[in-house]
């Protein structure tokens, strides 16, 4: 069969102003789509209702256009896989959750993050502050135990049961071969939260599958998430895309850039007269 036409994506989250680190990852994604003669999709990852702000969506679109990025599908342009706002795709995520439930691949969890941290004593090696700690196997219900119904409104966490001891591997376009062992490097992970919101892992995998994304370009801090999402793709019977994880950008103190770094936000840089051409020249030199 002929190879699938390249489909890449930009997937910013409107929880703050975009900064140089976002711009570099998006530049790599756009350049890879352009070089492949493929399609670039813009997806608005706006599931985080606690931090999401409408003005950040407008700022995000304005900043991306200022940089000169052009996408063929997105919230503002439409396309065959609409909607491109995650907040409008709840039915897709719920359908995926019901498939996982019917297959017995998930279980309800009433344990708090503090319960998990107390049980394991310390976070697993290499985990970032935002990463899930390894879920203790003694907290799992027995395999094959009857599952309660999901219910119309979900009020407990639901986790995907990982295949204990299985080694997963993928070849990253930038970082090379990556390996992790389920149950050791990452554990049973959230697919739906008790506040009735799908998790990042589920929503991202469902969207990338349904939007026919062939390569995911994102930051290297999400490599561990990729192993989790590979299990979601497999559980849903969907092929996984290729992955390309970009190195993270640090500030002058060596700290990873975050949305709190207002001085390095694209808004601030533009106000100081920095041009997209200057920004892209810096990226090309850093990643050469």
N, C-alpha and C positions, 0 to 999 in steps of 0.2 A: 504494500500500500504506500502511496506517496506520503511524505511527512506532512503533518498538519501545518497550516500557515501560522506564522508567529503571531501570538497575541500576548502582549504584556500589559501591565497595569500600574497605575499610580493609586495608592490607597491611603491618603492622609486622613487623620482623625481631627475633627475641629474642636480640640480641647485647649487650644492656645495658638499663638502666632507661629508660623513656620520659620525655622531658622536654617542656618547654613548646612547643618547635618542633613535635614530633610531635603534641601535643594540638591545636595550632592547625590543622594540616593535616587532622587527622581531624575536627575540628569543622566545617571547611568542607565536607568530604566528606559528613558526616552531615546538615548543613543543606541541601546541594544535593539529596540523596536525599529528605529530608523534604519540601522545597518542591515536588519533582516528583511526590510521591506514589508514590515508587518503592521498590525493594528495596535494602537495604544488606547487603553480603557482607563477612564477616571472613575473611581469609586469613592464615594463619601462614607467613610467608616464612622458613622455618627450614632453608634449604639450606646455610648457612655452618656446616659441622660444626666448624670450628676455633674459632669464637667463640660458637656456639650453646650455651645452658645451659637446662636444664629449668626451673630456678627463675625465669629471665627470662620464660618462657612464662606461668607462674602469675602473676607480677607484672604482666605485660602485660594479661592478662585482668582482673585485679583493678583495675588503674588505669583501664582503659577503662570498666568497670562503675561505678567511683566517679565518673567524669565524667558518667555517665548515658547513655552511648551504648547503643543497642539495635540489634542486627543480626538479620536474618531467616534468614541462612544462615551457618554457620561451623563450626569444629572442635568446638565444644561443643553446637551445635544441630543439626548435620547439614544436609541439603538435597539437591536433585537433582543437584548437581555435585560431590559428595564424591569423594575426600577433600579437605579444605580446609587440610591441612598439606602444604606443598610436599615435605617429606621422604617423603610417601606417594604422590607423583605421578610418580615416576621413569619408570614405563612410558609415561606421556603424553609426557614430554620425549624419551625414546628414540625413540618412534614418529615424532615431529616431526623429530628428527635424521636418521632413516633416510629420510624423505621428501626432506629437503634433499640428502642424499648421493645418492639415486637420481636426482635432478634435476641433479646436477653443480654445485650452487650453493655447496658448501663445499670446503675443501681442508685437508690436515693441515699443521701448522706446528711445527717444532722450535726455532724462534727464541725466545730469552728476552726478557723485557721490557727487560733491559739491552741486548741486541742491537738492539732497535728504537730505544731512546733514543739509542744511540751512532750509529745510521744517520741519524736525522733531526736530530741535533744539539741539539734543544730541543723541549719539548712544544708542541703547537699552541695558538694563542691562545684564551683562554677556558676551557681545560681545567682541571678541578679535579684535586686530588692523586689522587683515586680513579678518574679517567677514563682510558680507554685512549689511549695516543699513536697518532698516525696511522701505520698499518702501511705500510712502504715498498713501493712497487709492484715494486721489483726483487726483493723477497723472495717474491713470488707465483710459484707454478708457472705455466707457460704455460696459457692458456685451452684447455680441451679435453684437457689431459693426463690420462692414466688415473689414476683414484683407487684407492688401496689400500682394502681392505675396512675397515669400522669395527672389527671384532673384538668379541668378547663383552665384554672389558674394554678400555677406552680408555686409552692411555698417552701419547698426544700431544695437543696442542691442536688443535682444529678451528675454522677461521674461515669466516665467510660472506664471499664475494667481493662487494664492493659494486660497483654500476654506476658505473664511473669517470666523473666529470664530470657526472653527472645531478644536477639541482637538485631537491631535495625540499622540500615546503612543507606546512604545516598551519596552521589558525587556532586558536590557543589561546583558551580561554574567559576567561582572565584577562590574558594577555600579548599577545594579538593575533596578527598574522601572523608566522610563524616560517619561516625558510628556511635551508637548508644544502646544500652541494655535496659529494656523495660523493667520497671520495678526496682532498679538500682539508680539509674541516672535520672529517671522521672517516673512518677507513679500514676495511679488512677487520677484522672484530671477532670476538671469541670467541663461539662458541655451545656449545662443550663443552671442559672443561678436562682437562689431562693427568692429573689425579688422579681422573678418571672422574666428574666432577660437571658438570651442565649450568650454563651461564652464567646470570647474572641476565637478560641480554637475551632469551635463548631461553625460560627458564622463565616470566618475566613475561608475554611475549607469548602463549605457549601457554595459560597460565592465564586471562588476560583474554579470550582468544578462546573457550575452552571453557566458561568460566563466564558467557559472554554479557554481559560488562561493556559498558555503553554509554558510560560516561564514567569516565576515570581522573583522580582528583584526587591530586596529589602535589607535592613541592617543586620550585622553579624550577631547582635544581641538576641535575635530571634531564631538562631539555629536550633536551640533546644525545642522551641515551639514547633519547628518543622517535623521533628520525630512524632510529636503528638498528632499533628495534622495528617501525617502519612497514615496513621492508624484510622483517622476519621475517613479519609479517602477510601481506604481498604474496606472499612466496615460498611460504607455506603455503596460499594461496588463501583467506584469512580476512579479513573486513572489519575495519578498524581502529576502535576506539572514538574518541570525542571526548576531548580532553585539557583539563585545567584545572590550570595550574602555579601554586602559591601562592608568594608571596615568602618568602624564608628569614628566620628570626628570629636576631638577633645578641645577644650578651651586652653588658654595659656597656662593654666595650673594643672593640666593633665586630666581634668574631669570631663566626663562625657557630656556633650551638649544636651540641654533639655530645654523645654519651652519656657523655663524661667530665665534663660539667658537672653534677656531682652536686647542687650547691646548687639547681639549677633542675629537678631531676628531679621528677616528679609525687609520688613518695614523700616527698621532702623538703618540698615545698610543703604536702602534706596534714598532715605532722607539725607544721608551723608554724601550722596552723589556717586556711590558705587554702582557700576553698570553690570548687567548680566554678562557681557563679554569678559570683564575682569574676573567675575566669579567663576565662570566656566574655565578660564585659563588657569586659575588656581586649582580647580578640580583636576584638570588634565595633568598638571604637574604632579599633584599629590598621588594620583593613581597610576602614573606611568610605570 
